[in-house]
Amino acid sequence: MTQEDLSERAQISVSFLSMIERGERSPHLETLANIAEALQVKMADFFRSDDEQDGVEPIFRPLLDACRKYNLGKRDVDRLVGVVRTMFA
């Protein structure tokens, strides 16, 4: 997504978005909410470090990322868990 796309979706100017990214300006809460909505993420994600994303231990991160990348649904995840159980039973 380009800065232009994000600024349009968040209803802010490109220059203001750029200043936020560079740490030159601090957005209001409403602006943060608009940016989060435009990015389709939770506002809390802006304040999490990489180590505490979703409360998932780092060793499990690649598995979770793969599930998200391939848009696995509950049925797919259940099958994957079944395979893992079979492999390590």
KOLRO-794043 format. One record per residue: residue number from 1; x, y, z of N, C-alpha, C, O in turn. Coordinates in Angstrom, 2 decimals, always signed. Example, Ala and Ser with C-alpha at 12.3 -4.5 7.8 and 13.67 -1.06 7.14 Angstrom:
BEGIN
seq=1	n.u=+13.19	n.v=-5.69	n.w=+7.80	ca.u=+12.30	ca.v=-4.50	ca.w=+7.80	c.u=+13.20	c.v=-3.30	c.w=+7.80	o.u=+14.24	o.v=-3.32	o.w=+8.46 .
seq=2	n.u=+12.85	n.v=-2.25	n.w=+7.08	ca.u=+13.67	ca.v=-1.06	ca.w=+7.14	c.u=+12.90	c.v=+0.03	c.w=+7.87	o.u=+13.41	o.v=+1.14	o.w=+8.04 .
END
This chain:
BEGIN
seq=1	n.u=+0.85	n.v=-1.17	n.w=+0.00	ca.u=+0.00	ca.v=+0.00	ca.w=+0.00	c.u=+0.90	c.v=+1.24	c.w=+0.00	o.u=+1.88	o.v=+1.31	o.w=+0.74 .
seq=2	n.u=+0.56	n.v=+2.17	n.w=-0.82	ca.u=+1.35	ca.v=+3.40	ca.w=-0.89	c.u=+0.90	c.v=+4.38	c.w=+0.20	o.u=-0.17	o.v=+4.22	o.w=+0.80 .
seq=3	n.u=+1.73	n.v=+5.39	n.w=+0.43	ca.u=+1.35	ca.v=+6.43	ca.w=+1.37	c.u=+0.07	c.v=+7.13	c.w=+0.90	o.u=-0.78	o.v=+7.51	o.w=+1.71 .
seq=4	n.u=-0.05	n.v=+7.30	n.w=-0.40	ca.u=-1.24	ca.v=+7.94	ca.w=-0.95	c.u=-2.49	c.v=+7.13	c.w=-0.64	o.u=-3.51	o.v=+7.68	o.w=-0.24 .
seq=5	n.u=-2.39	n.v=+5.80	n.w=-0.83	ca.u=-3.53	ca.v=+4.92	ca.w=-0.54	c.u=-3.91	c.v=+4.99	c.w=+0.93	o.u=-5.08	o.v=+5.15	o.w=+1.28 .
seq=6	n.u=-2.91	n.v=+4.87	n.w=+1.80	ca.u=-3.17	ca.v=+4.89	ca.w=+3.23	c.u=-3.73	c.v=+6.23	c.w=+3.68	o.u=-4.68	o.v=+6.28	o.w=+4.46 .
seq=7	n.u=-3.15	n.v=+7.31	n.w=+3.20	ca.u=-3.64	ca.v=+8.62	ca.w=+3.61	c.u=-5.09	c.v=+8.84	c.w=+3.17	o.u=-5.89	o.v=+9.42	o.w=+3.90 .
seq=8	n.u=-5.42	n.v=+8.36	n.w=+1.99	ca.u=-6.80	ca.v=+8.49	ca.w=+1.51	c.u=-7.74	c.v=+7.66	c.w=+2.37	o.u=-8.81	o.v=+8.14	o.w=+2.77 .
seq=9	n.u=-7.36	n.v=+6.44	n.w=+2.65	ca.u=-8.21	ca.v=+5.56	ca.w=+3.47	c.u=-8.36	c.v=+6.08	c.w=+4.90	o.u=-9.43	o.v=+5.95	o.w=+5.50 .
seq=10	n.u=-7.29	n.v=+6.67	n.w=+5.44	ca.u=-7.31	ca.v=+7.19	ca.w=+6.81	c.u=-7.84	c.v=+8.62	c.w=+6.88	o.u=-8.00	o.v=+9.17	o.w=+7.97 .
seq=11	n.u=-8.10	n.v=+9.20	n.w=+5.73	ca.u=-8.64	ca.v=+10.56	ca.w=+5.64	c.u=-7.70	c.v=+11.60	c.w=+6.25	o.u=-8.13	o.v=+12.49	o.w=+6.98 .
seq=12	n.u=-6.41	n.v=+11.46	n.w=+5.93	ca.u=-5.41	ca.v=+12.46	ca.w=+6.33	c.u=-4.54	c.v=+12.77	c.w=+5.12	o.u=-4.56	o.v=+12.03	o.w=+4.13 .
seq=13	n.u=-3.79	n.v=+13.84	n.w=+5.20	ca.u=-2.94	ca.v=+14.19	ca.w=+4.07	c.u=-1.69	c.v=+13.32	c.w=+4.04	o.u=-1.25	o.v=+12.78	o.w=+5.06 .
seq=14	n.u=-1.13	n.v=+13.18	n.w=+2.85	ca.u=+0.10	ca.v=+12.41	ca.w=+2.68	c.u=+1.23	c.v=+13.04	c.w=+3.49	o.u=+2.04	o.v=+12.33	o.w=+4.10 .
seq=15	n.u=+1.29	n.v=+14.36	n.w=+3.49	ca.u=+2.38	ca.v=+15.03	ca.w=+4.23	c.u=+2.26	c.v=+14.77	c.w=+5.73	o.u=+3.27	o.v=+14.57	o.w=+6.41 .
seq=16	n.u=+1.04	n.v=+14.78	n.w=+6.27	ca.u=+0.85	ca.v=+14.50	ca.w=+7.70	c.u=+1.22	c.v=+13.05	c.w=+8.01	o.u=+1.87	o.v=+12.78	o.w=+9.01 .
seq=17	n.u=+0.80	n.v=+12.13	n.w=+7.16	ca.u=+1.15	ca.v=+10.72	ca.w=+7.34	c.u=+2.67	c.v=+10.55	c.w=+7.33	o.u=+3.22	o.v=+9.81	o.w=+8.14 .
seq=18	n.u=+3.33	n.v=+11.21	n.w=+6.42	ca.u=+4.79	ca.v=+11.15	ca.w=+6.33	c.u=+5.45	c.v=+11.68	c.w=+7.61	o.u=+6.42	o.v=+11.10	o.w=+8.10 .
seq=19	n.u=+4.92	n.v=+12.77	n.w=+8.14	ca.u=+5.47	ca.v=+13.33	ca.w=+9.38	c.u=+5.25	c.v=+12.38	c.w=+10.56	o.u=+6.11	o.v=+12.27	o.w=+11.44 .
seq=20	n.u=+4.12	n.v=+11.70	n.w=+10.58	ca.u=+3.86	ca.v=+10.71	ca.w=+11.63	c.u=+4.87	c.v=+9.58	c.w=+11.53	o.u=+5.45	o.v=+9.16	o.w=+12.53 .
seq=21	n.u=+5.09	n.v=+9.08	n.w=+10.32	ca.u=+6.04	ca.v=+7.98	ca.w=+10.11	c.u=+7.46	c.v=+8.35	c.w=+10.53	o.u=+8.19	o.v=+7.51	o.w=+11.06 .
seq=22	n.u=+7.83	n.v=+9.59	n.w=+10.31	ca.u=+9.19	ca.v=+10.04	ca.w=+10.67	c.u=+9.30	c.v=+10.45	c.w=+12.13	o.u=+10.38	o.v=+10.79	o.w=+12.60 .
seq=23	n.u=+8.18	n.v=+10.44	n.w=+12.86	ca.u=+8.19	ca.v=+10.81	ca.w=+14.27	c.u=+8.23	c.v=+12.31	c.w=+14.49	o.u=+8.55	o.v=+12.76	o.w=+15.59 .
seq=24	n.u=+7.91	n.v=+13.07	n.w=+13.47	ca.u=+7.91	ca.v=+14.53	ca.w=+13.59	c.u=+6.60	c.v=+15.08	c.w=+14.14	o.u=+6.56	o.v=+16.19	o.w=+14.66 .
seq=25	n.u=+5.53	n.v=+14.31	n.w=+14.02	ca.u=+4.21	ca.v=+14.72	ca.w=+14.53	c.u=+3.60	c.v=+13.55	c.w=+15.27	o.u=+3.87	o.v=+12.39	o.w=+14.97 .
seq=26	n.u=+2.77	n.v=+13.87	n.w=+16.25	ca.u=+2.04	ca.v=+12.85	ca.w=+17.00	c.u=+0.56	c.v=+12.97	c.w=+16.64	o.u=-0.03	o.v=+14.03	o.w=+16.78 .
seq=27	n.u=-0.02	n.v=+11.87	n.w=+16.18	ca.u=-1.43	ca.v=+11.93	ca.w=+15.78	c.u=-2.36	c.v=+11.89	c.w=+16.99	o.u=-2.00	o.v=+11.36	o.w=+18.05 .
seq=28	n.u=-3.54	n.v=+12.45	n.w=+16.82	ca.u=-4.58	ca.v=+12.35	ca.w=+17.83	c.u=-5.11	c.v=+10.92	c.w=+17.83	o.u=-4.89	o.v=+10.16	o.w=+16.88 .
seq=29	n.u=-5.81	n.v=+10.56	n.w=+18.88	ca.u=-6.37	ca.v=+9.23	ca.w=+19.02	c.u=-7.29	c.v=+8.87	c.w=+17.85	o.u=-7.26	o.v=+7.75	o.w=+17.34 .
seq=30	n.u=-8.09	n.v=+9.83	n.w=+17.43	ca.u=-9.01	ca.v=+9.59	ca.w=+16.31	c.u=-8.23	c.v=+9.29	c.w=+15.02	o.u=-8.63	o.v=+8.43	o.w=+14.24 .
seq=31	n.u=-7.13	n.v=+10.00	n.w=+14.82	ca.u=-6.30	ca.v=+9.76	ca.w=+13.64	c.u=-5.67	c.v=+8.38	c.w=+13.69	o.u=-5.63	o.v=+7.67	o.w=+12.69 .
seq=32	n.u=-5.19	n.v=+7.98	n.w=+14.88	ca.u=-4.64	ca.v=+6.62	ca.w=+15.03	c.u=-5.70	c.v=+5.57	c.w=+14.72	o.u=-5.42	o.v=+4.57	o.w=+14.06 .
seq=33	n.u=-6.92	n.v=+5.80	n.w=+15.20	ca.u=-8.01	ca.v=+4.86	ca.w=+14.93	c.u=-8.29	c.v=+4.78	c.w=+13.43	o.u=-8.53	o.v=+3.69	o.w=+12.91 .
seq=34	n.u=-8.25	n.v=+5.91	n.w=+12.74	ca.u=-8.46	ca.v=+5.91	ca.w=+11.29	c.u=-7.35	c.v=+5.16	c.w=+10.56	o.u=-7.61	o.v=+4.42	o.w=+9.61 .
seq=35	n.u=-6.12	n.v=+5.35	n.w=+11.00	ca.u=-4.99	ca.v=+4.65	ca.w=+10.37	c.u=-5.10	c.v=+3.14	c.w=+10.61	o.u=-4.90	o.v=+2.35	o.w=+9.69 .
seq=36	n.u=-5.43	n.v=+2.75	n.w=+11.84	ca.u=-5.58	ca.v=+1.33	ca.w=+12.17	c.u=-6.69	c.v=+0.71	c.w=+11.32	o.u=-6.53	o.v=-0.40	o.w=+10.79 .
seq=37	n.u=-7.79	n.v=+1.41	n.w=+11.19	ca.u=-8.90	ca.v=+0.90	ca.w=+10.38	c.u=-8.47	c.v=+0.77	c.w=+8.92	o.u=-8.79	o.v=-0.22	o.w=+8.26 .
seq=38	n.u=-7.75	n.v=+1.75	n.w=+8.42	ca.u=-7.28	ca.v=+1.72	ca.w=+7.04	c.u=-6.33	c.v=+0.55	c.w=+6.80	o.u=-6.32	o.v=-0.04	o.w=+5.71 .
seq=39	n.u=-5.54	n.v=+0.21	n.w=+7.81	ca.u=-4.59	ca.v=-0.90	ca.w=+7.71	c.u=-5.21	c.v=-2.24	c.w=+8.08	o.u=-4.59	o.v=-3.29	o.w=+7.93 .
seq=40	n.u=-6.44	n.v=-2.19	n.w=+8.58	ca.u=-7.17	ca.v=-3.37	ca.w=+9.04	c.u=-6.41	c.v=-4.11	c.w=+10.15	o.u=-6.24	o.v=-5.33	o.w=+10.12 .
seq=41	n.u=-5.95	n.v=-3.31	n.w=+11.12	ca.u=-5.28	ca.v=-3.86	ca.w=+12.31	c.u=-5.92	c.v=-3.24	c.w=+13.55	o.u=-6.65	o.v=-2.25	o.w=+13.46 .
seq=42	n.u=-5.64	n.v=-3.83	n.w=+14.69	ca.u=-6.10	ca.v=-3.26	ca.w=+15.95	c.u=-5.16	c.v=-2.13	c.w=+16.35	o.u=-3.96	o.v=-2.20	o.w=+16.10 .
seq=43	n.u=-5.71	n.v=-1.10	n.w=+16.96	ca.u=-4.88	ca.v=+0.01	ca.w=+17.40	c.u=-3.81	c.v=-0.46	c.w=+18.38	o.u=-2.71	o.v=+0.09	o.w=+18.40 .
seq=44	n.u=-4.11	n.v=-1.45	n.w=+19.19	ca.u=-3.15	ca.v=-1.97	ca.w=+20.17	c.u=-1.90	c.v=-2.50	c.w=+19.49	o.u=-0.82	o.v=-2.51	o.w=+20.08 .
seq=45	n.u=-2.03	n.v=-2.94	n.w=+18.23	ca.u=-0.86	ca.v=-3.46	ca.w=+17.51	c.u=+0.21	c.v=-2.40	c.w=+17.30	o.u=+1.39	o.v=-2.73	o.w=+17.15 .
seq=46	n.u=-0.19	n.v=-1.13	n.w=+17.28	ca.u=+0.78	ca.v=-0.05	ca.w=+17.13	c.u=+1.72	c.v=+0.04	c.w=+18.34	o.u=+2.82	o.v=+0.57	o.w=+18.22 .
seq=47	n.u=+1.29	n.v=-0.46	n.w=+19.46	ca.u=+2.04	ca.v=-0.28	ca.w=+20.71	c.u=+2.70	c.v=-1.56	c.w=+21.20	o.u=+3.31	o.v=-1.56	o.w=+22.28 .
seq=48	n.u=+2.61	n.v=-2.62	n.w=+20.45	ca.u=+3.24	ca.v=-3.89	ca.w=+20.83	c.u=+4.63	c.v=-3.97	c.w=+20.21	o.u=+4.86	o.v=-3.51	o.w=+19.10 .
seq=49	n.u=+5.53	n.v=-4.57	n.w=+20.97	ca.u=+6.85	ca.v=-4.84	ca.w=+20.40	c.u=+6.76	c.v=-6.14	c.w=+19.61	o.u=+5.79	o.v=-6.89	o.w=+19.75 .
seq=50	n.u=+7.75	n.v=-6.42	n.w=+18.79	ca.u=+7.76	ca.v=-7.64	ca.w=+18.00	c.u=+7.73	c.v=-8.88	c.w=+18.89	o.u=+7.18	o.v=-9.91	o.w=+18.51 .
seq=51	n.u=+8.32	n.v=-8.77	n.w=+20.09	ca.u=+8.39	ca.v=-9.91	ca.w=+20.99	c.u=+7.05	c.v=-10.26	c.w=+21.63	o.u=+6.88	o.v=-11.38	o.w=+22.11 .
seq=52	n.u=+6.12	n.v=-9.35	n.w=+21.64	ca.u=+4.86	ca.v=-9.61	ca.w=+22.32	c.u=+3.66	c.v=-9.60	c.w=+21.39	o.u=+2.53	o.v=-9.42	o.w=+21.85 .
seq=53	n.u=+3.87	n.v=-9.79	n.w=+20.12	ca.u=+2.76	ca.v=-9.81	ca.w=+19.16	c.u=+1.81	c.v=-10.94	c.w=+19.52	o.u=+2.20	o.v=-12.10	o.w=+19.62 .
seq=54	n.u=+0.56	n.v=-10.59	n.w=+19.71	ca.u=-0.50	ca.v=-11.55	ca.w=+19.98	c.u=-0.23	c.v=-12.44	c.w=+21.19	o.u=-0.93	o.v=-13.43	o.w=+21.40 .
seq=55	n.u=+0.77	n.v=-12.11	n.w=+22.00	ca.u=+1.08	ca.v=-12.94	ca.w=+23.15	c.u=+1.63	c.v=-14.31	c.w=+22.76	o.u=+1.60	o.v=-15.24	o.w=+23.57 .
seq=56	n.u=+2.11	n.v=-14.44	n.w=+21.54	ca.u=+2.60	ca.v=-15.72	ca.w=+21.04	c.u=+4.11	c.v=-15.82	c.w=+21.27	o.u=+4.86	o.v=-14.89	o.w=+20.99 .
seq=57	n.u=+4.52	n.v=-16.95	n.w=+21.79	ca.u=+5.95	ca.v=-17.17	ca.w=+21.99	c.u=+6.66	c.v=-17.15	c.w=+20.63	o.u=+6.11	o.v=-17.65	o.w=+19.64 .
seq=58	n.u=+7.86	n.v=-16.59	n.w=+20.58	ca.u=+8.57	ca.v=-16.47	ca.w=+19.30	c.u=+8.74	c.v=-17.79	c.w=+18.54	o.u=+8.75	o.v=-17.79	o.w=+17.31 .
seq=59	n.u=+8.88	n.v=-18.89	n.w=+19.26	ca.u=+9.07	ca.v=-20.18	ca.w=+18.58	c.u=+7.87	c.v=-20.57	c.w=+17.74	o.u=+8.01	o.v=-21.31	o.w=+16.76 .
seq=60	n.u=+6.67	n.v=-20.09	n.w=+18.11	ca.u=+5.45	ca.v=-20.43	ca.w=+17.38	c.u=+5.10	c.v=-19.41	c.w=+16.29	o.u=+4.18	o.v=-19.65	o.w=+15.51 .
seq=61	n.u=+5.82	n.v=-18.30	n.w=+16.23	ca.u=+5.52	ca.v=-17.23	ca.w=+15.29	c.u=+5.50	c.v=-17.71	c.w=+13.83	o.u=+4.57	o.v=-17.36	o.w=+13.11 .
seq=62	n.u=+6.50	n.v=-18.51	n.w=+13.36	ca.u=+6.46	ca.v=-18.95	ca.w=+11.96	c.u=+5.21	c.v=-19.76	c.w=+11.62	o.u=+4.67	o.v=-19.65	o.w=+10.52 .
seq=63	n.u=+4.76	n.v=-20.58	n.w=+12.56	ca.u=+3.56	ca.v=-21.37	ca.w=+12.33	c.u=+2.33	c.v=-20.47	c.w=+12.20	o.u=+1.51	o.v=-20.64	o.w=+11.30 .
seq=64	n.u=+2.21	n.v=-19.52	n.w=+13.11	ca.u=+1.08	ca.v=-18.59	ca.w=+13.06	c.u=+1.13	c.v=-17.74	c.w=+11.79	o.u=+0.11	o.v=-17.51	o.w=+11.15 .
seq=65	n.u=+2.32	n.v=-17.27	n.w=+11.43	ca.u=+2.46	ca.v=-16.48	ca.w=+10.21	c.u=+2.06	c.v=-17.27	c.w=+8.97	o.u=+1.42	o.v=-16.74	o.w=+8.07 .
seq=66	n.u=+2.43	n.v=-18.56	n.w=+8.94	ca.u=+2.07	ca.v=-19.41	ca.w=+7.80	c.u=+0.55	c.v=-19.59	c.w=+7.73	o.u=-0.03	o.v=-19.56	o.w=+6.64 .
seq=67	n.u=-0.09	n.v=-19.78	n.w=+8.86	ca.u=-1.55	ca.v=-19.92	ca.w=+8.89	c.u=-2.22	c.v=-18.66	c.w=+8.36	o.u=-3.20	o.v=-18.74	o.w=+7.62 .
seq=68	n.u=-1.69	n.v=-17.52	n.w=+8.73	ca.u=-2.26	ca.v=-16.25	ca.w=+8.24	c.u=-1.96	c.v=-16.04	c.w=+6.76	o.u=-2.83	o.v=-15.59	o.w=+6.01 .
seq=69	n.u=-0.74	n.v=-16.36	n.w=+6.35	ca.u=-0.34	ca.v=-16.16	ca.w=+4.96	c.u=-1.23	c.v=-16.94	c.w=+4.00	o.u=-1.61	o.v=-16.45	o.w=+2.94 .
seq=70	n.u=-1.56	n.v=-18.17	n.w=+4.40	ca.u=-2.37	ca.v=-19.02	ca.w=+3.54	c.u=-3.87	c.v=-18.95	c.w=+3.87	o.u=-4.66	o.v=-19.75	o.w=+3.38 .
seq=71	n.u=-4.23	n.v=-17.97	n.w=+4.72	ca.u=-5.64	ca.v=-17.75	ca.w=+5.08	c.u=-6.34	c.v=-19.03	c.w=+5.53	o.u=-7.45	o.v=-19.33	o.w=+5.09 .
seq=72	n.u=-5.66	n.v=-19.78	n.w=+6.41	ca.u=-6.25	ca.v=-21.02	ca.w=+6.89	c.u=-7.44	c.v=-20.72	c.w=+7.80	o.u=-7.37	o.v=-19.88	o.w=+8.70 .
seq=73	n.u=-8.52	n.v=-21.41	n.w=+7.56	ca.u=-9.70	ca.v=-21.30	ca.w=+8.40	c.u=-9.66	c.v=-22.32	c.w=+9.51	o.u=-8.68	o.v=-23.07	o.w=+9.63 .
seq=74	n.u=-10.71	n.v=-22.36	n.w=+10.33	ca.u=-10.76	ca.v=-23.28	ca.w=+11.46	c.u=-10.62	c.v=-24.73	c.w=+11.01	o.u=-9.90	o.v=-25.51	o.w=+11.63 .
seq=75	n.u=-11.30	n.v=-25.08	n.w=+9.94	ca.u=-11.23	ca.v=-26.46	ca.w=+9.44	c.u=-9.79	c.v=-26.83	c.w=+9.06	o.u=-9.31	o.v=-27.92	o.w=+9.38 .
seq=76	n.u=-9.12	n.v=-25.91	n.w=+8.37	ca.u=-7.73	ca.v=-26.17	ca.w=+7.96	c.u=-6.81	c.v=-26.29	c.w=+9.18	o.u=-5.95	o.v=-27.16	o.w=+9.22 .
seq=77	n.u=-7.01	n.v=-25.42	n.w=+10.16	ca.u=-6.18	ca.v=-25.46	ca.w=+11.37	c.u=-6.43	c.v=-26.76	c.w=+12.13	o.u=-5.50	o.v=-27.36	o.w=+12.65 .
seq=78	n.u=-7.69	n.v=-27.18	n.w=+12.19	ca.u=-8.00	ca.v=-28.46	ca.w=+12.85	c.u=-7.30	c.v=-29.62	c.w=+12.16	o.u=-6.78	o.v=-30.52	o.w=+12.83 .
seq=79	n.u=-7.27	n.v=-29.60	n.w=+10.85	ca.u=-6.56	ca.v=-30.65	ca.w=+10.09	c.u=-5.06	c.v=-30.60	c.w=+10.39	o.u=-4.42	o.v=-31.64	o.w=+10.60 .
seq=80	n.u=-4.51	n.v=-29.40	n.w=+10.41	ca.u=-3.09	ca.v=-29.24	ca.w=+10.69	c.u=-2.75	c.v=-29.76	c.w=+12.09	o.u=-1.74	o.v=-30.45	o.w=+12.26 .
seq=81	n.u=-3.58	n.v=-29.44	n.w=+13.06	ca.u=-3.37	ca.v=-29.95	ca.w=+14.42	c.u=-3.45	c.v=-31.48	c.w=+14.43	o.u=-2.69	o.v=-32.13	o.w=+15.14 .
seq=82	n.u=-4.36	n.v=-32.05	n.w=+13.65	ca.u=-4.46	ca.v=-33.50	ca.w=+13.56	c.u=-3.19	c.v=-34.13	c.w=+13.00	o.u=-2.74	o.v=-35.17	o.w=+13.48 .
seq=83	n.u=-2.63	n.v=-33.49	n.w=+11.98	ca.u=-1.37	ca.v=-33.99	ca.w=+11.40	c.u=-0.25	c.v=-33.94	c.w=+12.43	o.u=+0.53	o.v=-34.88	o.w=+12.57 .
seq=84	n.u=-0.16	n.v=-32.82	n.w=+13.15	ca.u=+0.88	ca.v=-32.67	ca.w=+14.17	c.u=+0.73	c.v=-33.73	c.w=+15.25	o.u=+1.71	o.v=-34.33	o.w=+15.67 .
seq=85	n.u=-0.50	n.v=-33.95	n.w=+15.70	ca.u=-0.75	ca.v=-34.99	ca.w=+16.73	c.u=-0.32	c.v=-36.35	c.w=+16.25	o.u=+0.29	o.v=-37.12	o.w=+17.00 .
seq=86	n.u=-0.62	n.v=-36.67	n.w=+14.99	ca.u=-0.25	ca.v=-37.96	ca.w=+14.42	c.u=+1.27	c.v=-38.09	c.w=+14.32	o.u=+1.83	o.v=-39.13	o.w=+14.63 .
seq=87	n.u=+1.92	n.v=-37.01	n.w=+13.89	ca.u=+3.38	ca.v=-37.04	ca.w=+13.74	c.u=+4.10	c.v=-37.26	c.w=+15.06	o.u=+5.12	o.v=-37.95	o.w=+15.11 .
seq=88	n.u=+3.58	n.v=-36.68	n.w=+16.13	ca.u=+4.30	ca.v=-36.71	ca.w=+17.39	c.u=+3.65	c.v=-37.59	c.w=+18.46	o.u=+3.99	o.v=-37.51	o.w=+19.64 .
seq=89	n.u=+2.70	n.v=-38.43	n.w=+18.03	ca.u=+2.03	ca.v=-39.33	ca.w=+18.98	c.u=+2.91	c.v=-40.51	c.w=+19.34	o.u=+2.51	o.v=-41.36	o.w=+20.13 .
END
